[in-house]
Amino acid sequence: MRRSEFLRAVDAEFGPRGAALVADLVMSAVGNRTAAQAMEDGVPPRDVWLALCAEMDVPDARRHGAGRREPKRA
C-alpha cells in the first residue's frame, strides 16, 4: 500500500472524520503514535492502515484492497 492509497482508504472508510483520526488518534499497535506520526517515522502505510482498522473495528472485509484504484479500462 502506498501513502496515496492509505489516504484514499481513510477517506473512503471514515469520510470527513478521517483526517482527524489520522492526525489525533494514538494507537498502541504503531508504538503509541498517531497514523501521521507513524508514517513519518517510517512505518509502512499498510501497517498503519491495519492498525487504524483494528482500532476503529473496521470489518475484515473492508480492510484488504482498500485505497486501490479501479484498473483503467482499455
N, C-alpha and C positions, 0 to 999 in steps of 0.2 A: 504494500500500500504506500502510495506517495502522499506527501503532505496535502496536495491538492485534492486527492481522493478522500483523505481524512476530513478535510473541511467540507466537501460535498456531502459526505456521510453524516457529519454532525448536523449540517443544515437540513438534510432530508429527515433525519430522525427526530431532532429536537426543535426545529423551526427557530423562531425568534429568540428563544432562551439558550440556544446552542452556544452563542458567543460568550455568554455569562458562565456557562458550565465550563467551557474550555479555559477561561481566564480565572475563575474563582473556586471551582470545586477541587479540593485537595483529596488525592486518592492514595491510599496506603500501597496499592499494587504497583505504583510507579515511584516509590520512595518518598511518600508524603509530600508530593509536589502536585501542582496543577497540571493539566494536559499541556498547556503552553510551556510551562517551565520544563516539563519532562522532555518535550521535543527539542527545546533549546539546548538541553543538556545531552542530547544525542540518543534519547530513547526512540526506537523506531515508531513511526506513526501507527503501524498495525498494533503494536503492543499497547500503545496509548488508547487506541480505539477500543480494543478488547477490555481494557481496564475501565474505561468510561462506560461501556455497555454493561459490564458486571456491576459497577457501582449504581447504575440507574435502572437495573433489572430489565434491560432490553432482551426480548426473547432471542434465543439462539438463531432462529430462522432469519432474523433481520440483522445479524452481526456479520455474516460472511458474504463477501461480494459487494458490500455497501460502498458507495462512493465511486464505483466504476461507471464509466460512461457506456452507453449502448454502442456497439460496433457501428461504424459508418457503413451505410448500405451503398453498394456499387450501382 
